[in-house]
Amino acid sequence: MNWDDYTRWGEHIARWGGAYHKSLRERPVRAQTRAGDIAAQLPIAPPERPEPMDAIMDDFETIVMPGMTHWQHPRFFAYFPANASPPSMLAEQLVNTVAAQCMLWQTSPAATEVEGVMIDWLRQAMQLPDGFTGVIQDSASSATLSAVLTMRERATGYTGNRDGLAGKGALRIYCSDQVHSSIDRACWVAGIGQDNLVKISTLGPRYGIDPDALDAAIKADIAAGHTPAGIIAITGGTGIGACDTLGPVLTVAKAHDLYTHLDAAWAGSAMICPEFRADFWEDVERFDSIVFNPHKWLGAQFDCSVQFLRDAAPQLNTLKIEPEYLKTTGEAVTNYSEWTIPLGRRFRALKIWFLIRSYGLDGLRTRMRNHVLWAGELCAAIRELDGFEITTEPMFSLFSFRCPGDDAMQQTLVDALNDDGRIYVTQGAFDGQKIIRFQVGQFDTTRDDVMLALDVIQEVWQAINDAS
Ligand SMILES: *Cc1c(COP(=O)(O)O)cnc(C)c1O
C-alpha cells in the first residue's frame, strides 16, 4: 500500500465510522453469533499473494462486523462502559498515525509532557492535593500490580527484586470480599500468593470493609509471625458497586505502617463531580496510590488507566531499571517507563487532552450525573414490577435486581434480553444468589434509551411466561 492509497482508505474508514455510529440503535447490542461462526469463514492458511484492500474491507464488513458486540451502543448496560467519545477516537487516530514509542522523555518529549500535564489536570479535577503525581497505564490491572509489587518491596526493605522471596515468610495484603479479580491476580504474580490475600467481610449500606475486623486480622497475622504489607480499598466494586469508608481503613493502615492502594477503576471518573467526591472520597488524599480508568465512564477510548501517587519514590524504587541503552543525558526529565512494568508505551495522554477540551469538565460531569439520575429512575420503576425485587440499591449508576423465580430463571431472563438485542445486561452474584446487573454509563445514552429497558424487560418477561 502506498501513502496515496492510505489516504484514500483512511477517508473511507472515517466515513464508514461516522455511519456506523449513527446506525447503532438499529443493531442488536450483543453479537448474535454462535461459537465458531466467524472462524469458519476465514481461510485456514495465510495468503501467499497480496490481496487488494477492497477485498479485505469487504470481508471486514461481511465476516467480522456481524460478530462484534457494540460497546458504543447507547443501550449497552452490561459490565461497565468502555466509552470512546468521538474526540478521544480522533486523538487515537493521530496517535496511531504518528506511531511513536513513548518510553522515555527523549523518545517523544511531547508525549511525556502532555502526560504530566493531563495527570495534573485530572488531579485538580478530583481535588487531590498539590504534590500528587502519577502515570498513565494500560489498565487498572497493571496499576494494581505495580502497587502490590511496591507493597512487597517496601515490606521487605526493597530486597525482593534482588534476592527473591525465599525465606522472607508470608507477606500479607488485605482487602474486602468485594474486590475485583485483578487484585487476586496481582497477588498471584507478585509472589504474595492467594492465601496471603486476606479478604475481610463488609458492612453497611455501601458494603464497605469492616475496619474492626481488618485491624483484628492484621494483629492476628503479626502475632502469627506474618508480615503485613498493604491494604487495597475500593470505590465502586465490580459486582454491586461496593465502596469502602476510606477514613477508618486508612487509620488502621497508618497504625500498622501499611502501604495503601485504592481501586476506583470504574467509579473514580465520577469524582470530578464535587458532590460524589464529598460523599465517597473523604480522606482519599491519605492513600499512597489511587487508580481509575478514564477508559471506562469518563470517555477516553480504551486503553487509558490513571494511577495517582502521593509519593512516586516507593514505586520507582520498585520498578525503575536503567540499562545502558536506556540512559539519557542532559536535563532532568521524567521517563514514565520507569514507573510501570512494560517498557514500551503508547501516547495515551493525547486522548485525555482532546476529551477534556472538547466537553469541558462540566460537559463530562453532566453526563455522569444524568446516568446516575436515570439509573435511579429505572431502578424505581423495576421495583414496582410485579414480583421483581431490587437486590442492591444504586451505587452511582449501578444497581441489581431479580425477577420472580430461581437462579436459573435469572439467567433465562438475561439470555432472553440479550437475544432480543435491544439492550445488553449481564448477570452477577450477590449474597449467594444470581442477580441481574444494570449499569447506565454509555457516552451517548439518553433517558429514552434507559427507560426503553423497562419496556424491553416487561415484554421479554411476558414472552418467557407465555411460552411456559
Ligand atoms: C474494570 C475494573 C478493573 C479492571 O480494569 P482493567 O483496566 O480492565 O484492568 C479493576 N477494578 C475494578 C473495580 C473495575 O471496575
The ligand as an SDF file (V2000), in Angstrom:
LIG
                    3D

 15 15  0  0  0  0  0  0  0  0999 V2000
  -12.7580   -2.7100   35.3790 C   0  0  0  0  0  0  0  0  0  0  0  0
  -12.2330   -2.8610   36.7590 C   0  0  0  0  0  0  0  0  0  0  0  0
  -10.9420   -3.3450   36.9800 C   0  0  0  0  0  0  0  0  0  0  0  0
  -10.0630   -3.8580   35.8620 C   0  0  0  0  0  0  0  0  0  0  0  0
   -9.7400   -2.8580   34.9900 O   0  0  0  0  0  0  0  0  0  0  0  0
   -8.7400   -3.1240   33.7520 P   0  0  0  0  0  0  0  0  0  0  0  0
   -8.3720   -1.7410   33.3450 O   0  0  0  0  0  0  0  0  0  0  0  0
   -9.5460   -3.8580   32.7490 O   0  0  0  0  0  0  0  0  0  0  0  0
   -7.6050   -3.9050   34.2650 O   0  0  0  0  0  0  0  0  0  0  0  0
  -10.4760   -3.3900   38.2710 C   0  0  0  0  0  0  0  0  0  0  0  0
  -11.2410   -2.9850   39.2930 N   0  0  0  0  0  0  0  0  0  0  0  0
  -12.4920   -2.5220   39.1250 C   0  0  0  0  0  0  0  0  0  0  0  0
  -13.2990   -2.0750   40.3060 C   0  0  0  0  0  0  0  0  0  0  0  0
  -13.0270   -2.4350   37.8370 C   0  0  0  0  0  0  0  0  0  0  0  0
  -14.2640   -1.9600   37.6610 O   0  0  0  0  0  0  0  0  0  0  0  0
  1  2  1  0
  2  3  1  0
  2 14  2  0
  3  4  1  0
  3 10  2  0
  4  5  1  0
  5  6  1  0
  6  7  2  0
  6  8  1  0
  6  9  1  0
 10 11  1  0
 11 12  2  0
 12 13  1  0
 12 14  1  0
 14 15  1  0
M  END
$$$$
